[in-house]
């Protein structure tokens, strides 16, 4: 069994208990990590608090040098880390390399540069000078669906800002976080600056959120769990950043390039086996082009080969766990019960072993159906018609509790931009605009609070101080 990373050393958990890490393609236990305890959290927070004065006082450029060294190590070990992520998450190896490994390396490198260039001590307002200072000890609680990227999106800016960190990675796919801890140690991060306690959310997570020695909680996960984090953190008036669920819409206007819009929307909905909070899982199409769009979506879905993450032909790997597969299957059944038409995929397992679900498409979906409103977190796309024009399309797009991402497709870019500005969501792609890892990422409404990535992500971990002269 592995150990916890506390105060610069690998230590056994006080609980003596462990969690099995399961390969979702083979259903075999491939590793074990500690099920941390409140005593472990106490030790981790104490180490982070002890390290805070020295780390926050380290010149920002020097902090950046360590982050840059860590980013280089991720890049040099991308093949090994990708194989780890493919094994414990189930992501196809090519995606595990490009998206799950090399993108986090790039994000961490961006925070290394920001640490050296951001003006922490600049700005004047009248007779006041403005300083930006680290918020303090940060508890970072991360999910399983992007097990390295989500860690880097929190730990990178926190360390660049001068904060110290206690990380609780998901117990479902924790191995990339373990590899990152080893990298930070090798890169020369001082002891106590980064600490890691694996384990269950109700035990380790809640102990961190309620700990009086933690100044900020950054959480990514479901909206329900985010509400719990916010309520517990409020007892000690902690700063909270929440990156929560989504049910993002791809709005296809009548003059759009329909084939490109549908093909790209399907790809976005199915990426990471649909286990992406910002996935465009609702396609909203005008009634006049609806049947054509459905046909194109079915054709595209049939091109997604389900299989072993290490098979180069695989485009969709397994879902992360049996529980997640069963959740997705329940939603597919619910969609059929509601009267939606299953036009691709279904509930039959495509392979004898592994937590697989076929790429699934529903037509005949009406606003308000459960499969149209709730986050499924699997390879399921729903196609919703509109008839009265773009006002109706915008109303459908905004008609869920979420507002994380989305897309707008139109023949005229300015028109698409005008519609994109109307959507109540944190990110919108116009005509397939590429994801930008330097742009702010986060949601409106119940998709969360705060932003990640780039300068906006760094500022989440900074307090603002005014000094009057």
Buried (B, 14 or more C-beta within 10 A) or exposed (E): BBBBBBBBEBBEBBBEBBBEBBBBBBEEEEBEBBBBBBEBBBBBBBBBBEBBEEBBEBEBEEBBBBBBBBBBBBBEBBEEBBBBBBBBBBBBBBBBBEBBBBBBBBBBBBBBBBBBEBEBEEEEEEEEBBBBBBBBBBBBBBBBBBBBBBBBBBBBBBBBBBBBBBBBBBBBBBBBBBBBBEBBBEBEBBBBBBBBBBBBBEBBBBBBBBBEBBBBBBBBBBBEBBEBBBEBBEEBEBBBBBBBBBBBBBBBBBBBBBEBBBBBBBBBBBBBBBBBBBBBBBBBBBEEBBEEBBEBBBBBBEEBEBBBBBEEEBBBBBBBBBEBBEBBBEBBBBBBEBEBEBBBBBBEBBEEEBBBBBBBBBBBBEBEBEBBBBBBBBBBBBBBBBEEEBEBBBBBBBBBBBBBBBBBBBEEEEBBBEBBEBBBBBBBBBBBBEBEBBBBBBBBBBBBBBBBBBBBBBBBBBBEEEEEE
